[in-house]
């Protein structure tokens, strides 16, 4: 039976977010239904409601960092029971059979990944609606078990920010004996510092902000570099094995390629709006690489949550009530958050 659920979204990029009702599908045999407790605000949510990529279908309900409590399960569900904490991240469905899906790389599904919002809804038609709502329904295979975090709200951003940085750090083998640079301390960067440190790497923060230099040590970095200072940058030339580039604005990637050790890699996880120009000698010298990474698969996301719970890693958040969502989006657009907004969905009335 289809349910009508209160949600927060908008019907136009020119209009503010507001409450309205959406439809959630009735429970299928392999579905998990949850009451949403917290939902993080990601910069991609802002891009979608503003239609910055030109691909938003309105009305849109954003939100893909969803933490909730299970309220019902389908007859075939075995890993969840009513009352459990559960979570939904970016991915809620995929074909399950292509080479990417078979490798737990559902984010690269060859037949189309279904995202938690603004992608075609296979069950109800129209588009999927995200976590700025009272409830969510998701297949068990794509529902995540939430470990026992002391602060569930602060764990919500791990569903996107956490996996976005954990996946490349794991893939490029961050750990003991490796020097990891984190470019940019924001919603992604501050979590990357903590995860890389917990993996055993020597962590170097690269930032344009003197204030972020001062915050780097608190977040767990061993060293910090003011990138506008040529002498500081020169000190690390050829010394860094992996740089996680979280910057979504235009920047000179060549300055950071020069910091790489032999066989080092700059991994882009931010989404700058313009193409990069890469100097040939900056990658030929030292057999350096410039790569990219995009979230992670379901099993890897579950692994990340358990890793973060074991190492007491959460995001630095500002918890906001549902009626303050527009204010939070405006502040996010200005960069006025340290370092992630999370909406208390219990305040959606």
C-alpha positions as CSV (number, residue, x, y, z in Angstrom):
1,X,0.0,0.0,0.0
2,X,1.4,3.4,-1.0
3,X,1.9,5.8,1.8
4,X,1.8,9.6,1.9
5,X,4.7,11.0,3.8
6,X,5.7,14.6,4.7
7,X,8.9,15.8,3.2
8,X,11.0,18.9,2.5
9,X,11.9,19.8,-1.1
10,X,11.2,22.3,-3.8
11,X,9.4,22.5,-7.2
12,X,11.9,25.0,-8.7
13,X,15.5,26.0,-8.4
14,X,14.2,29.6,-7.9
15,X,12.1,28.7,-4.9
16,X,13.1,27.9,-1.3
17,X,12.6,24.5,0.3
18,X,9.2,23.9,1.8
19,X,7.1,21.0,3.2
20,X,4.8,18.9,1.0
21,X,3.7,15.3,0.9
22,X,5.4,12.6,-1.2
23,X,4.6,8.9,-1.9
24,X,6.6,6.0,-0.5
25,X,6.0,2.5,-1.9
26,X,4.4,-0.2,0.2
27,X,6.7,-2.7,1.7
28,X,8.0,-5.4,-0.7
29,X,9.2,-8.7,0.6
30,X,12.9,-7.6,0.6
31,X,12.3,-4.0,1.8
32,X,13.2,-2.2,5.0
33,X,11.2,0.8,6.1
34,X,12.7,3.3,8.5
35,X,11.7,6.4,10.4
36,X,14.3,8.9,9.5
37,X,16.0,10.4,12.5
38,X,18.8,12.4,10.9
39,X,19.8,13.4,7.4
40,X,23.1,15.2,6.5
41,X,23.3,18.1,4.1
42,X,25.9,17.5,1.4
43,X,27.1,20.1,-1.1
44,X,25.6,17.9,-3.9
45,X,22.2,18.5,-2.3
46,X,22.7,22.2,-2.8
47,X,23.8,21.6,-6.4
48,X,20.7,19.6,-7.1
49,X,18.2,22.0,-5.6
50,X,19.9,24.8,-7.5
51,X,20.0,22.7,-10.7
52,X,23.6,23.5,-11.1
53,X,24.2,20.4,-13.2
54,X,21.1,21.0,-15.3
55,X,19.8,17.5,-14.5
56,X,17.4,18.0,-11.7
57,X,13.8,16.8,-12.1
58,X,11.4,18.9,-10.0
59,X,9.9,18.5,-7.5
60,X,13.0,17.3,-5.8
61,X,13.5,16.1,-2.2
62,X,17.2,16.0,-1.4
63,X,19.1,14.0,1.2
64,X,21.4,11.0,0.9
65,X,23.0,10.7,4.3
66,X,20.1,9.0,6.1
67,X,20.1,7.5,9.6
68,X,16.9,6.0,10.9
69,X,15.2,3.4,13.0
70,X,13.6,0.4,11.4
71,X,9.8,0.5,11.7
72,X,8.8,-2.5,9.4
73,X,10.5,-5.2,7.4
74,X,9.4,-7.4,4.5
75,X,8.8,-11.1,4.9
76,X,12.2,-12.1,3.3
77,X,14.3,-9.7,5.3
78,X,16.8,-11.4,7.6
79,X,19.4,-8.8,8.6
80,X,17.1,-6.2,10.2
81,X,14.3,-6.2,12.7
82,X,12.0,-3.5,14.0
83,X,13.8,-1.1,16.3
84,X,17.3,-1.5,14.7
85,X,19.3,1.5,13.7
86,X,19.8,1.5,9.9
87,X,21.1,3.9,7.2
88,X,20.8,4.7,3.5
89,X,23.5,6.4,1.6
90,X,23.7,7.4,-2.1
91,X,22.8,4.1,-3.7
92,X,19.4,2.4,-3.3
93,X,19.5,0.0,-6.3
94,X,21.5,-1.3,-9.2
95,X,21.3,-4.2,-11.7
96,X,23.3,-6.5,-9.4
97,X,24.7,-8.5,-12.3
98,X,27.0,-6.4,-14.4
99,X,30.8,-6.6,-13.9
100,X,30.8,-3.5,-11.7
101,X,28.0,-4.7,-9.4
102,X,29.7,-8.1,-9.1
103,X,32.8,-6.3,-7.8
104,X,30.7,-4.2,-5.2
105,X,31.1,-1.2,-7.4
106,X,27.4,-0.4,-7.7
107,X,28.3,3.3,-8.1
108,X,29.5,2.3,-11.6
109,X,26.6,0.0,-12.5
110,X,26.6,-0.4,-16.3
111,X,22.8,-0.5,-16.4
112,X,22.2,2.5,-14.2
113,X,22.5,3.1,-10.5
114,X,19.4,4.1,-8.7
115,X,20.3,6.9,-6.3
116,X,18.5,7.9,-3.1
117,X,17.0,10.9,-4.9
118,X,16.5,12.4,-8.3
119,X,16.9,9.2,-10.4
120,X,14.1,7.1,-12.0
121,X,12.0,5.2,-9.4
122,X,11.6,1.6,-10.7
123,X,8.6,1.0,-8.4
124,X,6.4,4.2,-8.4
125,X,7.5,5.8,-11.6
126,X,8.7,9.4,-11.5
127,X,11.9,10.1,-9.6
128,X,13.2,8.9,-6.2
129,X,12.8,11.2,-3.2
130,X,15.6,11.6,-0.6
131,X,16.0,11.7,3.1
132,X,14.5,15.1,3.9
133,X,11.3,13.2,4.9
134,X,9.7,11.3,7.7
135,X,10.4,7.8,6.3
136,X,12.4,5.9,3.7
137,X,11.9,2.5,2.1
138,X,14.9,0.7,0.7
139,X,15.8,-2.9,-0.4
140,X,17.6,-4.8,2.3
141,X,20.6,-5.3,0.0
142,X,21.2,-1.5,-0.1
143,X,20.3,-0.8,3.5
144,X,23.2,-0.3,5.9
145,X,23.4,-1.5,9.5
146,X,24.4,1.4,11.7
147,X,27.0,0.4,14.3
148,X,26.5,1.8,17.9
149,X,27.9,5.3,17.4
150,X,27.6,7.4,20.5
151,X,26.3,10.3,18.4
152,X,24.2,9.0,15.5
153,X,23.6,12.5,14.1
154,X,27.4,13.1,13.7
155,X,27.7,9.7,12.0
156,X,25.1,10.6,9.3
157,X,27.7,12.4,7.0
158,X,29.7,9.3,6.9
159,X,27.1,7.9,4.4
160,X,28.5,10.2,1.8
161,X,31.5,12.2,3.0
162,X,32.9,9.2,4.8
163,X,32.7,6.7,2.0
164,X,33.8,9.3,-0.6
165,X,37.2,9.5,1.2
166,X,37.5,6.0,2.7
167,X,37.2,4.3,-0.7
168,X,40.2,6.0,-2.4
169,X,42.3,5.8,0.8
170,X,41.7,2.1,0.9
171,X,42.1,1.6,-2.9
172,X,45.4,3.5,-3.0
173,X,46.6,1.7,0.2
174,X,46.9,4.5,2.7
175,X,48.5,3.2,5.9
176,X,51.6,2.8,7.9
177,X,54.7,4.1,6.0
178,X,52.5,6.2,3.6
179,X,52.3,10.0,3.6
180,X,48.8,11.2,2.8
181,X,48.0,14.7,1.9
182,X,44.5,16.1,2.3
183,X,43.8,19.1,0.1
184,X,41.0,21.2,1.6
185,X,39.5,21.0,5.1
186,X,35.7,21.0,4.7
187,X,32.9,18.4,4.8
188,X,35.1,15.8,3.0
189,X,38.5,16.9,4.1
190,X,38.0,16.9,7.9
191,X,36.7,13.3,7.7
192,X,39.6,12.2,5.4
193,X,42.1,13.5,8.0
194,X,40.6,11.3,10.7
195,X,40.2,8.2,8.5
196,X,43.8,8.4,7.1
197,X,45.2,8.9,10.6
198,X,43.3,5.9,11.8
199,X,44.7,3.8,8.9
200,X,48.1,4.6,10.2
201,X,49.3,7.1,7.6
202,X,51.3,10.3,8.2
203,X,48.8,13.0,7.4
204,X,49.6,16.3,5.9
205,X,46.9,19.0,5.4
206,X,47.1,21.3,2.4
207,X,45.0,24.4,2.8
208,X,44.7,28.0,1.7
209,X,43.3,29.0,5.1
210,X,45.5,30.0,8.1
211,X,42.5,29.2,10.4
212,X,42.3,25.7,9.0
213,X,46.1,25.3,9.6
214,X,45.3,25.8,13.3
215,X,42.4,23.3,13.2
216,X,44.4,20.6,11.4
217,X,46.1,19.3,14.6
218,X,42.8,19.0,16.4
219,X,41.5,16.9,13.6
220,X,44.5,14.6,13.7
221,X,46.9,15.8,11.1
222,X,50.6,15.5,11.8
223,X,51.5,18.5,9.7
224,X,49.8,21.3,7.8
225,X,50.9,23.4,4.8
226,X,49.7,26.8,3.8
227,X,49.6,26.3,0.1
228,X,50.1,30.1,-0.7
229,X,53.5,29.8,1.0
230,X,56.0,28.7,-1.6
231,X,58.6,27.7,0.9
232,X,56.2,25.5,2.8
233,X,55.1,23.8,-0.5
234,X,58.8,23.3,-1.5
235,X,59.5,21.4,1.7
236,X,57.0,18.7,0.6
237,X,58.0,18.5,-3.1
238,X,58.4,14.8,-4.0
239,X,57.3,13.6,-0.5
240,X,53.6,12.8,-0.5
241,X,52.3,9.3,-1.7
242,X,48.6,10.1,-1.9
243,X,46.8,13.4,-2.1
244,X,43.0,13.3,-1.5
245,X,41.8,16.4,-3.4
246,X,38.5,17.5,-2.0
247,X,38.3,21.0,-3.6
248,X,35.3,21.7,-5.8
249,X,36.5,25.1,-7.0
250,X,38.9,25.8,-9.8
251,X,42.6,25.2,-8.7
252,X,46.0,24.5,-10.2
253,X,46.4,20.7,-10.0
254,X,50.0,21.0,-11.2
255,X,51.1,22.5,-7.9
256,X,50.0,19.4,-6.1
257,X,51.3,16.9,-8.7
258,X,54.7,18.3,-7.9
259,X,54.4,17.3,-4.3
260,X,54.0,13.6,-5.2
261,X,56.7,11.0,-4.5
262,X,57.6,8.4,-7.1
263,X,54.4,6.5,-8.1
264,X,52.3,9.0,-6.1
265,X,48.7,9.8,-6.9
266,X,46.4,12.8,-6.7
267,X,42.9,11.5,-6.3
268,X,40.1,14.0,-7.1
269,X,36.9,13.6,-5.1
270,X,35.7,17.1,-5.4
271,X,33.8,18.3,-8.5
272,X,35.3,21.5,-9.9
273,X,33.2,23.1,-12.6
274,X,36.0,23.5,-15.2
275,X,38.5,21.1,-16.9
276,X,42.0,20.8,-15.6
277,X,45.2,21.6,-17.5
278,X,47.8,19.0,-16.6
279,X,51.5,19.7,-17.5
280,X,53.0,16.6,-19.1
281,X,56.2,16.7,-17.1
282,X,54.3,16.9,-13.9
283,X,53.1,13.3,-14.4
284,X,55.9,11.9,-16.5
285,X,58.5,12.8,-13.9
286,X,58.2,10.3,-11.1
287,X,55.6,8.1,-12.8
288,X,52.9,10.2,-11.0
289,X,49.1,9.7,-11.5
290,X,46.1,12.0,-11.5
291,X,43.0,9.9,-10.7
292,X,39.4,10.2,-9.5
293,X,37.1,8.4,-7.2
294,X,33.3,8.5,-6.6
295,X,31.7,7.2,-3.4
296,X,31.9,3.4,-2.9
297,X,29.9,0.2,-3.1
298,X,27.4,-1.1,-0.5
299,X,29.8,-3.6,1.1
300,X,32.6,-1.1,1.2
301,X,30.3,1.5,2.8
302,X,29.3,-1.0,5.5
303,X,33.0,-1.7,6.1
304,X,33.7,2.1,6.4
305,X,30.9,2.5,9.0
306,X,32.4,-0.3,11.1
307,X,35.9,1.1,10.7
308,X,34.7,4.5,11.8
309,X,32.8,3.2,14.8
310,X,35.9,1.2,15.9
311,X,38.0,4.3,15.7
312,X,35.4,6.7,17.1
313,X,35.3,8.7,13.9
314,X,32.4,10.9,13.1
315,X,31.9,14.3,11.5
316,X,32.0,17.7,13.1
317,X,28.4,18.8,12.7
318,X,25.9,21.5,13.4
319,X,22.5,20.0,14.1
320,X,19.6,22.0,12.7
321,X,15.8,21.8,13.0
322,X,13.8,21.1,9.9
323,X,12.5,24.7,9.7
324,X,16.1,25.9,9.5
325,X,16.9,24.0,6.3
326,X,16.9,27.0,4.0
327,X,19.1,29.0,6.3
328,X,21.5,26.0,6.4
329,X,21.6,25.8,2.6
330,X,22.3,29.5,2.4
331,X,25.2,29.2,4.9
332,X,26.5,26.2,3.1
333,X,26.6,28.1,-0.2
334,X,28.7,30.7,1.6
335,X,31.0,28.2,3.2
336,X,29.7,29.1,6.7
337,X,29.7,25.7,8.3
338,X,32.3,23.8,10.3
339,X,32.1,21.2,8.9
340,X,28.7,19.6,8.1
341,X,25.0,20.4,8.7
342,X,22.7,17.6,9.8
343,X,18.9,17.9,10.0
344,X,17.1,16.6,13.0
345,X,14.2,15.0,11.1
346,X,12.2,14.5,14.3
347,X,11.5,18.2,14.1
348,X,9.6,17.9,10.8
349,X,6.0,18.4,11.8
